[in-house]
Amino acid sequence: MPPPYAEPGRFDEHEVTVGTGPYAVPGTMSVPRGQAPGPGVVLLAGGGPFDRDGTSGPNKPLKDLAWGLAGRGTTVLRFDKATYAHREMAAAPDLTMTREYVPYAVDAVGLLRGHRSVDPGRVFVLGHSMGGKVAPAVAVAAPAVAGLVIMAGDTQPMQHAAVRVVSHLATVLPDQVPPAVVETFRRQAALVDSADLTPSTPAADLPFGLPAPYWLELRDYDPVAIAAGLGRPMLVLQGGRDYQVTVADDLVRWRTGLAGRPDVDIRVHEADDHLFFPGAGPSTPAGYGTPQHVDPAVLADIAHWLGRDRS
């Protein structure tokens, strides 16, 4: 079922290739019908081997966004992550966040800027979760990016967030997350923080099995500081019920680092979880398994922001 705000009769879709060489990936461009050149947006999925739709169980939040925005005049490009399309990349010992995201995002920006439906001066990057964390780095690598939409972008060091999240889950789901799991994450996070972390540290000793170069890069990466230096407009969105990226642990850093910027709009959708699905009560992983769609109010916020005339 498409989301209620999707209007498939108002746009067309076609396949594209993002990136070059053996690790190029397939993507989909959603193009509004019959209009003057308008905004374009590249969608970036969160951490992990996600497909172009951000598929999570029965849900496809990035497809929701693409269809909702394309029906409202924005050309949208979404693509499979290389760690999804090329599983061997996910196991590469030299994988980093930059390698996983940035070349593909930069190429996608170029594809949109060259498309007949897009005003080349109005191409934006929209990142969810880790896609939001990396979005400022994409804007550095692609100076033509006109602005950023950051949805549940994490700013707390990821190794610390991992301990926080698994500790939360151990509290709300004690039968599924025993204390030993929490202790394992604590030990792994301590190794990431320590001087003992080197490029040759085994991935098996680190959170999520990600290789040491990934963590060495993340340890020195500050998305808020980079975003603050960009001087480009930003829309930062957060779900109030999100236990993975939270108002208290992550949004507070965006608010502090971007304070006093009239071109930065920060909004909290109190009823929404990490995937911006509205609901009530504490959010748990089981909530992602119920068929849902991205909150219409979130889609409306993004569409309005992208459609602004900043000339």
Secondary structure, 3 states (H helix, E strand, C coil): CCCCCCCHHHEEEEEEEECCHHHCEEEEEEEECCCCCEEEEEEECCCCCCCCCCCECCECHHHHHHHHHHCCCCEEEEECCHHHHCHHHHCCCCCCHHHHHHHHHHHHHHHHHCCCCEEEEEEEEEEECHHHHHHHHHHHHCCCCCEEEEECCCCCCHHHHHHHHHHHHHHHCCCCCCHHHHHHHHHHHHHHHCCCCCCCCCHHHCHHHCCHHHHHHHHCCCHHHHHHCCCCCEEEEEECCCCCCCHHHHHHHHHHHCCCCCCEEEEEECCECCCCCECCCCCCHHHHHCCCCCCHHHHHHHHHHHCCCCC
